[in-house]
Amino acid sequence: MLCRKACNYNLINYLKIATQKPYSVIASVLENATVGEDTEVKGWVKNLRVQKHLIFADVSDGSCAQKLQIIIPKELKTDALTCGSSVHIRGKLSKSPRGQLELLAENIKVLGACVVLDGYPFNPRTTHPPEYIRQYIHLRSRTNYVSSILRVRNSLTRHIHDFYASKKYLNVHTPILTSNDCEGAGEMFKVQPECQDTVKAMMQEGKNEDTLYFGSKTYLSVSGQLHLEAICRGMGNVYTLGPTFRAENARSRLHLSEFYMLEAELAFCYSLEQLQNHIEELLKYLFVETRNTNEADLSVIDKENCKEPSWLRQKFVTLTYDEAQDILKKKKVASTEKGINKEQELALVDYCNGTPIFIVSWPKDLKSFYMKECQSDNSKVEALDLLAPITGEIVGGSLREDDYDRLKLKLPSEKLDWYLELRKFGNIPTGGYGLGLERLLQTMCGITNIKDTLPFPRWPHNCSM
């Protein structure tokens, strides 16, 4: 009997909540406004302007770059209504004499007070530089700059999935824990259990400390490529978008310890040109679609960079590695190092007037074991790097070595015998690439420091929160 009463009570409460009119998201209000309609919004006060009889408040709920102007009769003002406070406002939609949509407040409830003089770091009438905002990771989504970046990131992620869905690619969730060092550089984070009871129990079983939990050394993933290759050879075109990790001792504006990588593997990929065309189509699609959905946010981030880049209407440049080196020598930015460093990458982009550049036909000793040798020159591999403004390299890719015997000679470890075996049963030619999401955001938004492209950046000596 008591159980039935409790169920009835819960049902009545649920129905009360379900029949209450929900508040409106400000982005929806601005898109589908009906003057005179009763509307409720919730959000944060970004600005207050006090006049003789009225108070004007700009309120944002994070759903878009635009704020909704609230007209507040002075009798509704309380001391708790300040910049930074969270509010629930009910009123009627109206149009200002200038045609601006606004909400005439009839009721205001302050949900969370914000005493600016009690240590709140962001003055509402000040534009704070990114270096200052970066000191307050837990609060920085309150700023226009960071909230706009995060909205662009959200849209960019959605457009990525839309692009691959239109091409009938399969989205694969590759593992974060792995026994593979895909890039072979050794810049990995080792994973071991923290629980000492587990460690002691396994050590008593005679397990090696490095391999006691999984039976092999285990790391945070530096790439999902090898796993994609396995799925590709059974299900065709695939892609993944997820976190990857690098244990580099690098704290530059272009490096993170944790970042997101978009990786794809193309089945029946016979030429590097086929791979290049696919990457170029992807990049142009993402730029156009993100501009269409987030023009206001792009303007907040960087008014100059929000203009359409001229290269969207041009073919990307292609240079061989040797041609790129000749250009660098002429520009006198040659280096004693092997390969092409960051300064040289940006010099090449500048040489091509800001147009993205594919660097192809790389020396074999500069690239990974899985890359296919060039038929015309076995000292080179069918690899590409795509260079772009602001960041330099944003994409790396190649055709994969599909010859069993050649790959066997280059295999760096017996742990990758399974990778070799993929070439043994029903093998196909494939090609693939990895694109750094944060570096793409830098190029797209004109963001100089990569630490501003994601909510909670991690870099050496920095893992706050």
Secondary structure, DSSP 8 states (H G I E B T S, - for coil): -HHHHHHHHHHHHHHHHHHS-----HHHHHHS--TT-EEEEEEEEEEEEE-SSEEEEEEE-SSSS--EEEEEEGGG--TT--TT-EEEEEEEEEE-TTS-EEEEEEEEEEEE---GGGT----TT----HHHHTT-TTTGGGSHHHHHHHHHHHHHHHHHHHHHHHTT-EE----SEES--TTSS----B-----HHHHHHHHHTT--GGGTTTSS--EE-S-SHHHHHHHHHHHSSEEEEEEEE------STT--SEEEEEEEEEET---HHHHHHHHHHHHHHHHHHHHHH-HHHHHHH-TTTTS--GGGGS--EEEEHHHHHHHHHHTT---SSSS--HHHHHHHHHHTTT--EEEEEEEGGGS-TTB-B-SS-TTEEEEEEEEETTTEEEEEEEEB---HHHHHHH---GGGHHHHHTTTSS---EEEEEEEHHHHHHHHHT-S-GGGSSSS--BTTB---
